[in-house]
Amino acid sequence: VTMARWEVLCFALCCYLGVAQAATLGVVYTEGGFVEGESKKLGLFDGYVDIFRGIPFAAPPKTLEDPQPHPGWQGTLKAKEFKKRCMQVTLTQTDVRGSEDCLYLNIWVPQGRKEVSTNLPVMVWIYGGAFLLGAGQGANFLDNYLYDGEEIAVRGNVIVVTFNYRLGPLGFLSTGDKNLPGNYGLKDQHMAIAWVKRNIKAFGGDPENMTIFGESAGAVSVSLQTLSPKNKGLFKRAISQSGVALCSWAIQKDPLGWAQKIGKHLGCPTSDTAELANCLRTSNPKSLTMAYHVQLTNLPVPLVHTLALTPVVDGDFLPDSPENLFANAADIDYLAGVNNMDGHIFAGVDLPAINRPLVKVT
């Protein structure tokens, strides 16, 4: 009996020490104010991961306007829940989900058992989804989010950041001139990256060791961010998975044509771009989001070539065509590749025969 009691006491002591010696961030001060996340224990003798969900990196955006700095908040912001994704069509394109108030980011910080982490590398994720769908946390499967940064953070001993950016008409509609220049989603991404650069040191990150990475439309976004002069000095490395700025679908060559089609659908005047832009900005955001649909059947061209609401050469954020901007990325380490079997989702649409049952040949 005595030996059993000693074993119980030793086990209890180990549990206590495992908790007592663990390091966590607690409340963190950012440029907007104090934020408090949550600490998740990784194992009996392991450390913690600090998780901050829903920190605003910009003010709630106005329809078809550039993002603006957040004014800050009073007290301590409880950053413990993911915020709504940016307004977008559902997968069936029959309804709208999300909110215009969506410019928030999430942070995962791995911690040791005894000391708070300092000067960790930082990885900033940009999600894909054809510039139409997606969110910083990704899809939710039984409370397991697709873009949960915990595993990369803990395995790689890096800080992981994810964020939302505007999509569809609200993120990429453009008249091709100063009246509605477009690229609002790319500018949201830039705002998030710049916020991380200014604030990540308070979370234990190294602002001089930042990598941005993304997949599909997120990969194109990463590539375009490396080319924009607005990002000079913000990050050192970039990774594009299945997409780059030179993809045929990355840049919309006729933004005005698509703005006029959507404007006509909403009853806007289309002959004058100033009047068209004003009408689009004052339209109901849900109606504006629903005004564009991706054609999925009887396609005359491959599916990716039907994407209309994508980045544009606006003369500012992207001052020239991507092929003429690579000098801006000369000091950035860049890795590009294609994810395994990434073309299957498109093959099923572009090559219908691939979906037919196999015929046994004898």
Order of alpha helices (4+ residues) and beta strands (2+ residues): alpha-beta-beta-beta-beta-beta-beta-beta-beta-beta-beta-beta-alpha-beta-alpha-alpha-beta-alpha-beta-alpha-alpha-alpha-beta-alpha
